[in-house]
């Protein structure tokens, strides 16, 4: 299932994207303006990280956002087995990123190629 840029993610968790504590910061703004500001911030951070020019704090924001999207710290259970499988896949990708950014070369070899 491909997503059109304007489509919302049908698997989004309530804690994703428009997280309440971030919206509170922009309480004086219209909710749509706050949502656009958060999307713009996320897009800019992802662009800088992808292009190798992150600002201080970008990597933390990036990894926290990715962890939320991938359900890294939450159950991936869903009553629909197809949705559950998709959520498991997201989580598996996040864990692989953590492995390759956090484990030593020896630990990676042991984990992915046996002892």
C-alpha positions as a Markdown table, in Angstrom:
| # | Residue | x | y | z |
|---|---|---|---|---|
| 1 | Unk | 0.0 | 0.0 | 0.0 |
| 2 | Unk | 1.6 | 3.2 | -1.1 |
| 3 | Unk | 1.0 | 6.4 | 0.7 |
| 4 | Unk | 0.3 | 9.7 | -1.1 |
| 5 | Unk | 2.2 | 12.5 | 0.5 |
| 6 | Unk | -1.0 | 14.1 | 1.9 |
| 7 | Unk | -2.4 | 10.8 | 3.3 |
| 8 | Unk | -2.2 | 10.2 | 7.0 |
| 9 | Unk | -0.6 | 6.9 | 8.1 |
| 10 | Unk | -3.4 | 4.5 | 8.9 |
| 11 | Unk | -1.2 | 2.7 | 11.4 |
| 12 | Unk | -0.3 | 5.8 | 13.3 |
| 13 | Unk | -0.4 | 5.4 | 17.1 |
| 14 | Unk | -2.0 | 8.2 | 19.1 |
| 15 | Unk | 1.4 | 9.1 | 20.6 |
| 16 | Unk | 2.8 | 9.6 | 17.1 |
| 17 | Unk | 3.1 | 12.7 | 15.0 |
| 18 | Unk | 1.0 | 15.3 | 16.8 |
| 19 | Unk | 2.1 | 14.5 | 20.3 |
| 20 | Unk | 0.2 | 16.4 | 22.9 |
| 21 | Unk | 3.1 | 17.9 | 24.8 |
| 22 | Unk | 4.5 | 19.4 | 21.6 |
| 23 | Unk | 1.1 | 20.9 | 20.7 |
| 24 | Unk | 0.8 | 22.5 | 24.2 |
| 25 | Unk | 4.0 | 24.5 | 23.3 |
| 26 | Unk | 2.0 | 26.1 | 20.5 |
| 27 | Unk | -1.3 | 26.5 | 22.3 |
| 28 | Unk | -1.7 | 30.1 | 21.2 |
| 29 | Unk | -1.6 | 29.0 | 17.6 |
| 30 | Unk | -4.3 | 27.3 | 15.6 |
| 31 | Unk | -3.9 | 23.5 | 15.7 |
| 32 | Unk | -3.3 | 23.4 | 12.0 |
| 33 | Unk | -0.5 | 25.9 | 12.2 |
| 34 | Unk | 1.0 | 23.8 | 15.1 |
| 35 | Unk | 0.7 | 20.6 | 13.0 |
| 36 | Unk | 2.4 | 22.3 | 10.0 |
| 37 | Unk | 5.2 | 23.6 | 12.2 |
| 38 | Unk | 5.8 | 20.1 | 13.6 |
| 39 | Unk | 5.8 | 18.6 | 10.1 |
| 40 | Unk | 8.2 | 21.3 | 8.8 |
| 41 | Unk | 10.5 | 20.7 | 11.7 |
| 42 | Unk | 10.5 | 16.9 | 11.2 |
| 43 | Unk | 11.0 | 17.3 | 7.4 |
| 44 | Unk | 14.0 | 19.7 | 8.0 |
| 45 | Unk | 15.6 | 17.4 | 10.6 |
| 46 | Unk | 15.2 | 14.3 | 8.4 |
| 47 | Unk | 16.7 | 16.2 | 5.4 |
| 48 | Unk | 19.7 | 17.4 | 7.5 |
| 49 | Unk | 20.3 | 13.9 | 8.9 |
| 50 | Unk | 20.0 | 12.2 | 5.5 |
| 51 | Unk | 22.4 | 14.7 | 3.9 |
| 52 | Unk | 25.0 | 14.4 | 6.7 |
| 53 | Unk | 24.6 | 18.0 | 8.0 |
| 54 | Unk | 22.7 | 17.5 | 11.3 |
| 55 | Unk | 22.4 | 20.4 | 13.7 |
| 56 | Unk | 23.0 | 19.7 | 17.4 |
| 57 | Unk | 20.0 | 17.8 | 18.8 |
| 58 | Unk | 18.9 | 16.6 | 15.3 |
| 59 | Unk | 20.0 | 13.0 | 15.9 |
| 60 | Unk | 18.2 | 12.8 | 19.2 |
| 61 | Unk | 15.0 | 14.2 | 17.6 |
| 62 | Unk | 15.4 | 11.9 | 14.6 |
| 63 | Unk | 15.9 | 8.7 | 16.7 |
| 64 | Unk | 13.0 | 9.6 | 19.1 |
| 65 | Unk | 10.7 | 10.3 | 16.2 |
| 66 | Unk | 11.8 | 7.0 | 14.4 |
| 67 | Unk | 11.4 | 5.1 | 17.7 |
| 68 | Unk | 7.8 | 6.4 | 18.1 |
| 69 | Unk | 6.9 | 5.6 | 14.4 |
| 70 | Unk | 8.5 | 2.1 | 14.7 |
| 71 | Unk | 6.9 | 1.3 | 18.0 |
| 72 | Unk | 10.3 | 0.6 | 19.5 |
| 73 | Unk | 9.2 | 0.9 | 23.1 |
| 74 | Unk | 5.6 | -0.3 | 22.7 |
| 75 | Unk | 3.8 | -3.5 | 21.8 |
| 76 | Unk | 3.3 | -4.1 | 18.1 |
| 77 | Unk | 0.2 | -6.3 | 18.8 |
| 78 | Unk | -2.8 | -5.6 | 16.6 |
| 79 | Unk | -5.9 | -7.7 | 16.2 |
| 80 | Unk | -5.4 | -7.7 | 12.4 |
| 81 | Unk | -2.5 | -10.0 | 11.7 |
| 82 | Unk | -1.5 | -8.0 | 8.6 |
| 83 | Unk | -1.2 | -4.8 | 10.5 |
| 84 | Unk | 0.6 | -6.6 | 13.3 |
| 85 | Unk | 3.1 | -7.9 | 10.8 |
| 86 | Unk | 3.7 | -4.5 | 9.3 |
| 87 | Unk | 4.3 | -3.0 | 12.8 |
| 88 | Unk | 6.7 | -5.8 | 13.6 |
| 89 | Unk | 8.6 | -5.0 | 10.4 |
| 90 | Unk | 8.9 | -1.3 | 11.4 |
| 91 | Unk | 10.2 | -2.3 | 14.8 |
| 92 | Unk | 12.7 | -4.8 | 13.3 |
| 93 | Unk | 14.1 | -2.0 | 11.0 |
| 94 | Unk | 14.5 | 0.3 | 14.0 |
| 95 | Unk | 16.3 | -2.4 | 16.0 |
| 96 | Unk | 18.7 | -3.0 | 13.1 |
| 97 | Unk | 19.5 | 0.7 | 13.0 |
| 98 | Unk | 20.2 | 0.6 | 16.7 |
| 99 | Unk | 22.5 | -2.4 | 16.3 |
| 100 | Unk | 24.5 | -0.9 | 13.5 |
| 101 | Unk | 24.9 | 2.4 | 15.3 |
| 102 | Unk | 25.5 | 1.1 | 18.8 |
| 103 | Unk | 27.3 | -2.3 | 18.6 |
| 104 | Unk | 30.9 | -3.0 | 18.1 |
| 105 | Unk | 32.0 | -4.7 | 14.9 |
| 106 | Unk | 32.8 | -7.9 | 16.8 |
| 107 | Unk | 29.3 | -7.8 | 18.4 |
| 108 | Unk | 27.7 | -7.2 | 15.0 |
| 109 | Unk | 29.5 | -10.1 | 13.5 |
| 110 | Unk | 28.5 | -12.4 | 16.4 |
| 111 | Unk | 24.9 | -11.3 | 16.2 |
| 112 | Unk | 24.5 | -11.5 | 12.4 |
| 113 | Unk | 26.9 | -14.3 | 11.5 |
| 114 | Unk | 27.0 | -16.5 | 14.5 |
| 115 | Unk | 30.0 | -17.0 | 16.9 |
